[in-house]
Amino acid sequence: MALQHPQTKPHTIEEFEQFISLPENADRRFELIDGEIVENVPTEEHGVIVSIISGEIYAFLKKNPIGRVAVEARYRNPEDRHNSRIPDVAFTSAERALPVTRNGAVPQMPDLAVEIKSPDDSVKLLRAKAAYYLANGARMVWVIFPELRLVEVYQPDADVLLLIDSELRQDTLDGAEVLPGFLLPLQDIFPA
């Protein structure tokens, strides 16, 4: 849900940080997308899928300490004054990891960004988010569509890979070069 009137100038990072620090916004979740303040209200289904994916990546990283996973952390490109994004799940490799951010947004994109479609998300918005993450340093994006039991996998300079969980086809998410050796069958992602 956008909170900006269409004729208002785009909000900057500074204005956004001030807005989210207001007491009335303490328990709310906002992103800054192209200068527009957007509130996110995830569903239970969304939360379950976030838990499954982050838990699977965390378990993988316990055995293969190659980076860290975060849930709903904010990331931004320091050169971009109009975006502060919150992927549902993010993985950052040890080679690129900065000290853990304790205040504000991580000043870079994660290696892997995961976005899960909520009922109020448009497909266009999710695909634009994937393009934004890749254009700003992410190496892979998973866009998950629970109702369709489908995942779109984005990587720089590659065609979009479509993975499906159906009676005829049970695909598996592969971490590729970003999370080498990580595999997660789609049937394990979607709640029954």
N, C-alpha and C positions, 0 to 999 in steps of 0.2 A: 504494500500500500504506500503510494507516494505521498509525501507531506509537503510538497512544494507546489505553489501555484504556477501554472504554465508560463506566465509572463514574468516571473521572478528570475533574476540573473542566477546563474549556477552558483551553488554554495562552494566555498573553498574548504580545504582541510581544516583550517583554523576555525571557521564558523561551525563546521561539523563537530569538531572536538568540543567546542563550547556548548553546542546544542545537546550532545549526549551526556555532558557532565551535569546538566540541570537535574535537580532532585526528582522532578516528576518523570524523568526518563531512566531512572536508576535500574528498574527491573524490565526494561524494554530492550529490544535488539534491533539496531539500525545499521544500514550500510550507506555509503555515499557512492552513487553510481552516476557517473557523468554529471556531477554537480547536483544531483537530485537525492534528497534524503528519503530512504525507503525503509519502512519498518517490516520486519519479517516475523511471522507468527507461525512457527512450525506445528505440524500435527503429530499425533502419537505415532502414526505410521512412519513419518519422517524421522522422528527420534529413534525408533526401533532400528531403522536402516542405518542411521548414523552410528548407533551403538555397535551394530554388527560389523560394519566396515572398519571403524576405528579399533574395535577389539581385535579383529583379525590382523590388522596391520601391526597393532601393538604386540600381539603374540609373536608375529613373524620377527619383529625387531628385537624381542627378547632373545631370540635364537641367533639373529643376524643383526648385530648392532651397527647399522649403516646410516642411522639418522633418527629422526623423531617424528611422531604423529601428534597432531593437535586437532581439537574439535572446536569449531566456531571461533577461531582466532581471527583477528583482523590483520590484513596484509595490504601494503600499498607501495607503489613505486615512488620513491622520494621526489622524482621529477614531475610527477602528476599531482596537480593541486586540486583535482576534482573527483578523485576516486579513493575509497577505502573499502576494500571488499572483504567479505566473510565467507570463504568456502565452508561447506558443512564439515568436511574433513580435509586435512592437509598433511602432506608428508614433505619434510625438508631433509635432504641428505646431509650427512656429517660434513662433507667437503664444503657445503654452502651454508651450514648452520651458523648463525650469529649467536651471541649470548642470548639466553631466553629473555624475551621482551616482557617487562613487568608493567609497563605503562604505555598506552597508545597502541598503534599498529606496528607490526613487524615491517621494517623498511625494505622489504623485497617480497617477491612472490615465492610461494612454495614450489618444490619440484613437481608435486602432484597436487592438483586441486580436485575435489569431488563436490559436485552439486547434485542435490536430490530434489526432484520436482515436487513442490507442494501444490495443492489445488489452485492457489491463486497465482502461481508462476506461469508465465507464457513460455512456450517453446522458443520463441524468438529471443526472449530475455536470457534464457539459459544458454542458448547457442552464442549469444553476444558475450556472455560472461566467459564462456570457454575461449572464445577468440581473444578477449581481453587478457586472460591469464597467460595464454601462449605468447601474445605480443609483448608481454612484460616480464618474461623470464621463466614461466612454468614450462616443464618438459612434457607433461601429460595432464589431461583433464578427463575425468569420467563424469558424464552427465547421465543420471539415473532416472528412469521413468517407471515408478512403481506400478501404476495401473496397467502399463503395457508389458511389464516384466522385461524391460529392454534397457540396455546401456549403450550410450554412444561414447567411443573412445577417441579422443583428439590428441594428436602429436604434431609438432611442427613439421611442415613440408611432407605431410602424409595424408592419404584419404581418411575420412572418418570411418572407423570400424564399428559395425553394428553387432552387438551381442544380444542374444535372445534366450529366454528361459520359457520353453513351451513343451507340450507333449511330444512334438516332433524334433525339437532341438534344445539341448541343454549346454549352453556355452559357459566358458570359464574366463573370468577376468585374469589377465596376466600383467604382472608389474613391468614386464619388458626390461629395458635398460634403467628405468627409474627405480624399480624395486625388484632387482634380479632374483628370480626364484619364487616370487610371491604368486600364488595361484588361489583364486576364490571362485568356486562354482556359483553361478548366478542363483541357482536354486537355494543356496544358503543365505542369500541376501534378502529375499522378499518374504515378508510374513505371510503365513497361510491365510 
